[in-house]
Amino acid sequence: MSKNEQTDHQVKQKTTHFGYQQVPVEEKSNKVADVFHSVADKYDIMNDLMSGGVHRLWKKYTIEHSGAKRGDYILDLAGGTGDLAARFARIVGSGGKVILSDINESMLENGRKRLTDKGIVGNIDYVLADAQDLPFPDNYFNIVTMAFGLRNVTDKDAALQSIFRTLKPGGKLMVLEFSKPVLPGLNILYDQYSFKLLPLMGKLIANDADSYRYLAESIRMHPDQETLKSMMEAASFERVSYHNMTGGIVALHTGYKL
């Protein structure tokens, strides 16, 4: 085997986590895609059931602290069925632009249908894109949001760097993501809920226990609050901070391109 062939073989052997499994790096995105193709049609119903509707409060907090205003250009990454994008579109008005982007075609199409049915047209575009290699110009967006999507990205550092490139100077990144509970005793209850009740709901409502078991595992494999803060700082974001919600089950990380 030549030196180049040895190098290629080593690259091919690199693995990453898919939930608690180790899979080849090049396979993770397809496996994640399969999960979201499976759950796309029941995604909104399951979000309400899984969180008891609290996800709406987490997203409301994100919107209220975004500083979004008329005329802004906003990218909603991993935007799914468009909860954040819909609200941003109303804020930025006809002089602004919202791009709802997702790597998963099924999720993006569900978002397009949902927002079109709400009459949200004209100042919103839909772009199938990988957060690790965004197809947008440098210094383009005032705000980039990513709600419950970063944990599914294979190379989170690459995604953060790609986001940083597309933000205007003074622009803001907001990452809303499941994190690590900080209240004493909450971990035990959260584990019981995540690994017993969540897959059961997935089976009963979406006919897919495995996908929701993966989602629970992916949360546990996601960096904790301080680690993600350090990753954002390493990607050149400044004034990085986070705000815990629901006892740290969810955290909103914020960073600026100054």
N, C-alpha and C positions, 0 to 999 in steps of 0.2 A: 504494500500500500504506500503510495507516494505521500509526501508531506501535506500536499494540498488535499488529498483524499482523506488523510487522517484528520485534518482540521474540519473538513465538511462533515465527517462522521461525528466528531465531537459536538459540532453545532447542532446536528440532528438529534443528539442524545440529550440536549438541554431540556429540562422539564420545569414545569411551574404547577401551582396548585389549581385544581378545579374542585372547589369545595375542599374536602379532605383527601381527595385523590391527587396523585402526581401524574400529570399527562405531558406529552411533548409540547413544547412551547407553541409550535405551529398548529397544534390541534385545538388549543383552548378557545380561540375565537369562534370556531365552528360549534363547539360544544355549548358555549354560552348562547350562541344564536339559536341552537335547537331548543334550549330552555325557553327562551322568550318567544319563539315561534309557537311553542306549545301553550304558553300562558297568555298570549296577547289578547285573545277575545274575552278572557275573564279577569284581565289585569285590574281594571278599576274596581270591580266587585270585590276581588280578593284584597285589594289595598284597604278598602273600607272595613272588611271583616277582620283582617289581620291586625289592624291598628285600632279598631274600635272607632274609626273615623278621625283619630288623632293626627294622621298624616296630613290632613287638611290644615291643622293648626301649625304644624311644622313648616309647611309650605307658605302659609300666610305670614309667619314670622320672617321667613326668607324674603318674601316680596317686600314687606314693610321696612326691612333693613337693607334693601338693595340700593336705595337712593336713585332708582330708575326715574327718568323724567321724559317729557315730551322731546321727540327728536333723537333719542338714544338708539344706538344699534346694539342689539342684545342677542347673544347666542345661548340657547338652552340645549346643552349637550345631554345625550342620553335622555332626551326629553319625553320619551315614551308617548303617552296619550295626551300630553300637552297641558297639564294642569298649570305649570308655571308660564308657559308660552302664551296661553290664553289671557292671563292677567297682564302680562307684560305688553301684549299687543294693544290692549286698551289704554295702557299708560303712555306708550311712546307715540301714539297717534299716527296720523297720515304722514308726518314728516320723519318718522322713525322706521325702524325695521327690526323684526324679530325673526330669527332663524331657528326653527325647531329641527334638531338634528339627532339622529340615532343610527347606530350601526346595524340595527335590526329592521329589515324591511316591513315585517308584519306589524311591529310596534309603530313604526313611522306612518304606515298606512292607516292604522287605527287612529293615530293622532290627527292626521289630515281629515279623515271623515268626521271625527268628533268636533273639531274646531270649525269646519265648514258648516256643519249642522247648526252650530251656534252663531253663524253669520260672521265669523271672524275671517275676513278676506282682505286682500289688498296690501297689507303691511306685514304679511307673514309668508315666509318661504319654508320649504321642506327639503332637507338635504340628507341623503344617506352618506354617512361619513364615519371614519374611525378616529376616535379622540387622539390616538397616537400620532396621527399624520393628517391634520386638519387641512382641507382644501380651501382655505380662506387667506386673504392678503395679510401681510404684517400690519400691525397697528390699526385694526379695523373696528373692533368692538369696544363699547364702553363698559359692558358687563358680560361676563360669562358665568352661567350657572350650570351646575351638574348635580342633580338630585338622585341619589340612590343608584348611581351608575359607575362611579369610580372603582368600586370594589370588584366589578366584573372585567375591568381592563387588564390585559395581560402585562403591559409595561406601564405602570402608573407614572414613573418618572418621565418617560417619553411623552405621555399625555399632558402632564403638567407643563413641560417645556413647550409643547405645541400650543397649548392654551396661552401661555405667557407671550409667545410670539404674536399671536393674533390680537392681543389686547392693545388698546391705545395707551400711551403714557397717561397715568392717572386712572387707568381702568382697574376694574375689580373682578376677582374670581370669588365665587361663593360655591363651596362644596357642601351639600347637605347629604349626610351619609350616616348609616348605622355605625355605632361606635361601641365603646366599652362602658358598661354600667359603673357608676361611681358610688351609688348608695349601698351601704352595708346590707348584705343578704339578697340584694336584687338579682345577682348573678344566678342564684339557685332557681328562683322562680322563672327567670328569663330562659334558662336552659330547658326547664320542664315545658314551658310554652313552645319554645322554638323547635324542639326535637320530638315532641309528642303531639301537641295540638295542631301545630302549623302543617305538618305533612297530612294529618287527618283532614283538615279543612281543604287542602289541595286536592285530596282524593275525592272528597264529597262534592266540592263545588266545581273544580276544574278538571276532574278525572285525571289528576296528575300529582301523585304524592312525591315522586322522585324529584321533580323540578323544585318543589317547595322545600324538600330536604336539602337540595343543593343551595338554595337561597339562604337557608339557615346556616349552612356550613360556610358559605362565602362571607357572611357577616363576621363569623368567628375568625376567619383568616385575614380580615381587613386590618390595616394598621390602626393602632389606638390613637387617641387624640394627640398626644405629644409626638408620636412618630410621624403622623401625617403633617403636623405643623412643621417638623424638621424637613420633611420631603418638599413641602411648598417653599420653604426658605432656600433649600438647595437648588430649586428651580428658578431662583432669583426673585421670588415674591417678597415683598416687604410689608411691615406692619401686620404680620400674620397673627391671627388670633382665632379662638374657637369659643363657641357658646354651647354648653351642654343643655339638652332638653330631655324631659322624661327620665331624669336620673342618669343621663349619659347614654341611654339606649340609642339616642340620636345626637349628633353634634353638627353644628353649622360652622365650617371653617371659612375664614375670609382672609384674602391676601390681595395686595395691590401691586401694580406695575408702576413704579415711580420713576 
